[in-house]
Amino acid sequence: MRMGLKPRLILAFISIIVLPIIVSVLFMFLFASGMEEQAGKSEDELDMLLSEVKNTIDRNAANLSEPELFYERVRPLLKKYDIELAVYSSEGESLFDSAEHQMRIDSSFFLSRLGKLKVDVSTKERGELSVEIQAKSFSVAPFTQFKEVILALVGGIATGLAVLAALIYCGRGIFQGRFSFL
């Protein structure tokens, strides 16, 4: 028994539009289900990073007038977290930028947008400073959480598109009468 045109169109609409969306959301949900446990750990690591940055800047604020010396003092922190630091005065004047002292690797779009944090630091010598922390990669905690979110999103979209392509391919066969299961 063959289906009429109206049921075929309804089935095509449901399968082509709804099914890829459901598969994408399901993929992201399953991929992200393990991330809840890691979120608390990542938050603790982020707090530790911010605390270390504040303490390091506060201890070495007197050396900001000598960028080379200041860089030598903060370099262990930069290497530990694979980050770059930019320090600004309360007026917005650039006091230090570690990118001037490190080999610069062109960062990706995601790194330049997601891997950037700003924190205010009160120092004894310089008063209120603003520090910009830029991740150089997503491979070091606490920035690994960003990578996992991006993978979940991209994987969900790719899975949805793959299901859509498969449905379109199979749909051509259904409408041309190659598949008789309907």
Contacts in CASP RR format, 6 or more apart in sequence:
PFRMAT RR
TARGET T0000
AUTHOR 0000-0000-0000
METHOD contacts of the structure
MODEL  1
MRMGLKPRLILAFISIIVLPIIVSVLFMFLFASGMEEQAGKSEDELDMLL
SEVKNTIDRNAANLSEPELFYERVRPLLKKYDIELAVYSSEGESLFDSAE
HQMRIDSSFFLSRLGKLKVDVSTKERGELSVEIQAKSFSVAPFTQFKEVI
LALVGGIATGLAVLAALIYCGRGIFQGRFSFL
2 182 0 8 1.000
3 11 0 8 1.000
3 182 0 8 1.000
8 174 0 8 1.000
8 175 0 8 1.000
8 182 0 8 1.000
11 182 0 8 1.000
12 171 0 8 1.000
12 175 0 8 1.000
15 167 0 8 1.000
15 171 0 8 1.000
16 164 0 8 1.000
16 167 0 8 1.000
16 168 0 8 1.000
19 163 0 8 1.000
19 167 0 8 1.000
20 160 0 8 1.000
20 161 0 8 1.000
20 163 0 8 1.000
20 164 0 8 1.000
20 167 0 8 1.000
21 160 0 8 1.000
23 156 0 8 1.000
23 159 0 8 1.000
23 160 0 8 1.000
23 163 0 8 1.000
24 156 0 8 1.000
24 157 0 8 1.000
24 159 0 8 1.000
24 160 0 8 1.000
24 163 0 8 1.000
27 152 0 8 1.000
27 155 0 8 1.000
27 156 0 8 1.000
27 159 0 8 1.000
27 160 0 8 1.000
28 152 0 8 1.000
28 153 0 8 1.000
28 155 0 8 1.000
28 156 0 8 1.000
31 151 0 8 1.000
31 152 0 8 1.000
31 155 0 8 1.000
31 156 0 8 1.000
32 148 0 8 1.000
32 149 0 8 1.000
32 152 0 8 1.000
35 145 0 8 1.000
35 148 0 8 1.000
35 149 0 8 1.000
35 152 0 8 1.000
38 145 0 8 1.000
38 148 0 8 1.000
39 145 0 8 1.000
42 141 0 8 1.000
42 142 0 8 1.000
42 144 0 8 1.000
42 145 0 8 1.000
43 142 0 8 1.000
45 141 0 8 1.000
45 142 0 8 1.000
46 142 0 8 1.000
48 142 0 8 1.000
49 81 0 8 1.000
49 83 0 8 1.000
49 133 0 8 1.000
49 142 0 8 1.000
50 117 0 8 1.000
50 119 0 8 1.000
50 133 0 8 1.000
52 77 0 8 1.000
53 77 0 8 1.000
53 85 0 8 1.000
53 119 0 8 1.000
53 121 0 8 1.000
53 131 0 8 1.000
53 133 0 8 1.000
54 119 0 8 1.000
54 121 0 8 1.000
54 131 0 8 1.000
56 73 0 8 1.000
56 74 0 8 1.000
56 77 0 8 1.000
57 74 0 8 1.000
57 85 0 8 1.000
57 87 0 8 1.000
57 121 0 8 1.000
57 123 0 8 1.000
57 129 0 8 1.000
57 131 0 8 1.000
58 121 0 8 1.000
58 122 0 8 1.000
58 123 0 8 1.000
58 124 0 8 1.000
59 73 0 8 1.000
60 70 0 8 1.000
60 73 0 8 1.000
60 74 0 8 1.000
61 123 0 8 1.000
61 124 0 8 1.000
61 125 0 8 1.000
61 126 0 8 1.000
61 127 0 8 1.000
61 129 0 8 1.000
62 125 0 8 1.000
62 126 0 8 1.000
63 69 0 8 1.000
63 70 0 8 1.000
63 73 0 8 1.000
64 70 0 8 1.000
64 87 0 8 1.000
64 95 0 8 1.000
64 96 0 8 1.000
64 126 0 8 1.000
67 96 0 8 1.000
67 100 0 8 1.000
67 101 0 8 1.000
68 101 0 8 1.000
70 96 0 8 1.000
71 96 0 8 1.000
71 98 0 8 1.000
71 101 0 8 1.000
74 85 0 8 1.000
74 98 0 8 1.000
77 83 0 8 1.000
77 85 0 8 1.000
78 84 0 8 1.000
78 85 0 8 1.000
78 98 0 8 1.000
78 102 0 8 1.000
80 140 0 8 1.000
81 135 0 8 1.000
81 140 0 8 1.000
82 135 0 8 1.000
82 136 0 8 1.000
82 137 0 8 1.000
82 139 0 8 1.000
82 140 0 8 1.000
82 143 0 8 1.000
83 133 0 8 1.000
83 134 0 8 1.000
83 135 0 8 1.000
83 136 0 8 1.000
84 97 0 8 1.000
84 98 0 8 1.000
84 99 0 8 1.000
84 102 0 8 1.000
84 133 0 8 1.000
84 134 0 8 1.000
84 136 0 8 1.000
85 96 0 8 1.000
85 97 0 8 1.000
85 98 0 8 1.000
85 131 0 8 1.000
85 132 0 8 1.000
85 133 0 8 1.000
85 134 0 8 1.000
86 94 0 8 1.000
86 96 0 8 1.000
86 97 0 8 1.000
86 98 0 8 1.000
86 99 0 8 1.000
86 131 0 8 1.000
86 132 0 8 1.000
86 134 0 8 1.000
87 94 0 8 1.000
87 95 0 8 1.000
87 96 0 8 1.000
87 97 0 8 1.000
87 129 0 8 1.000
87 130 0 8 1.000
87 131 0 8 1.000
87 132 0 8 1.000
88 94 0 8 1.000
88 95 0 8 1.000
88 129 0 8 1.000
88 130 0 8 1.000
88 131 0 8 1.000
88 132 0 8 1.000
89 95 0 8 1.000
89 126 0 8 1.000
89 129 0 8 1.000
89 130 0 8 1.000
90 127 0 8 1.000
90 128 0 8 1.000
90 129 0 8 1.000
90 130 0 8 1.000
92 130 0 8 1.000
95 126 0 8 1.000
95 129 0 8 1.000
99 134 0 8 1.000
105 136 0 8 1.000
107 134 0 8 1.000
107 136 0 8 1.000
110 138 0 8 1.000
110 146 0 8 1.000
110 150 0 8 1.000
111 134 0 8 1.000
111 135 0 8 1.000
111 136 0 8 1.000
111 137 0 8 1.000
111 138 0 8 1.000
112 134 0 8 1.000
114 135 0 8 1.000
114 146 0 8 1.000
114 150 0 8 1.000
115 134 0 8 1.000
115 135 0 8 1.000
115 138 0 8 1.000
115 143 0 8 1.000
115 146 0 8 1.000
116 132 0 8 1.000
116 133 0 8 1.000
116 134 0 8 1.000
116 135 0 8 1.000
117 132 0 8 1.000
117 133 0 8 1.000
118 130 0 8 1.000
118 131 0 8 1.000
118 132 0 8 1.000
118 133 0 8 1.000
119 130 0 8 1.000
119 131 0 8 1.000
119 133 0 8 1.000
120 128 0 8 1.000
120 129 0 8 1.000
120 130 0 8 1.000
120 131 0 8 1.000
121 128 0 8 1.000
121 129 0 8 1.000
121 130 0 8 1.000
121 131 0 8 1.000
122 128 0 8 1.000
122 129 0 8 1.000
123 129 0 8 1.000
135 143 0 8 1.000
135 146 0 8 1.000
137 143 0 8 1.000
138 144 0 8 1.000
138 146 0 8 1.000
138 147 0 8 1.000
138 150 0 8 1.000
139 147 0 8 1.000
170 179 0 8 1.000
171 179 0 8 1.000
173 179 0 8 1.000
174 182 0 8 1.000
END
